[in-house]
Amino acid sequence: MSKKYCSSKIYSEEVNLSSSTNASINPRCRVTYTRLPVLLSVRDVQIDLQSCIELCDDLYEIKRVKKEVYITQCKLMVNCGKVDPVNPDKGYGKLFLTGYIEKNIEYAVAGKPGCNGQIMVGAIKHATVKVPFSTATEIDYIQKPVIECRENGKEINYFTKCNKSIDCSCGGFEMGNSKCEWDFADKIIYIEKPFCRLAEARIFDADQAIDSEEVGGKDYGYDNYNEFAEYDEFEEYGKEKCKKHGKDDKCENVCQTQEFKFKKHHKIVERMVAYLKIELYQEQLVYLDK
């Protein structure tokens, strides 16, 4: 049976080189203050996880695992940490982290034995799983965040001496706090919200197969024979090789007495320890020394 291969064409062209020179910079003003991200804290957060993964195929062994970390929520509560009795002015906060570890598992499938159970032939597949996590940790500030609370509204009272016949629209004659005018003052200061940066991740994991079954030998079958049909000719090839060496059709290879037995696994228990280096920043007004 002939195999068809797709053909592709590649076109390329040379890119012309353009000349460039250093441009002059003319600052309009000499700024001594600017708004920059200020580092509040750097923390190594330890996260311990245990999960169970059930693959779609019978597993023979794991070949390779590639891991990535993703943070979906990073919320800093700036002023709810502990109080240091020695240094009451030192600030602490609480950081809430939510995310997941994405694992791409490359594994060998427990496939179909060939040559009267002497070998086991299986495919190499991969599966991607997401292991969620959620945790909270205390934050020790290097630089305290800028915190401004909203002040309660203030009311301005006016003294009045009201004469109904002249200037009072309320009626009657009264002296004291005006009941016809109400003035209020509110002070609202808007600050920049602290934000996180995932600077580094170190992940250690140990995978253990469970729900295992010992199989193998001539009687071992496989649910999907069509997937491994290309290996069915292996035995016929071995018989033809025997004929060339002067042996009869009923010759048996020395290895045929050693049937290939192995364990296939249905589930994996994984234990992970992740260390996440989290940097916390807040944009603040910073003085630049000339």
Disulfide bonds with the S-S distance in Angstrom:
Cys74-Cys196 1.78
Cys162-Cys168 1.94
Cys170-Cys180 2.04
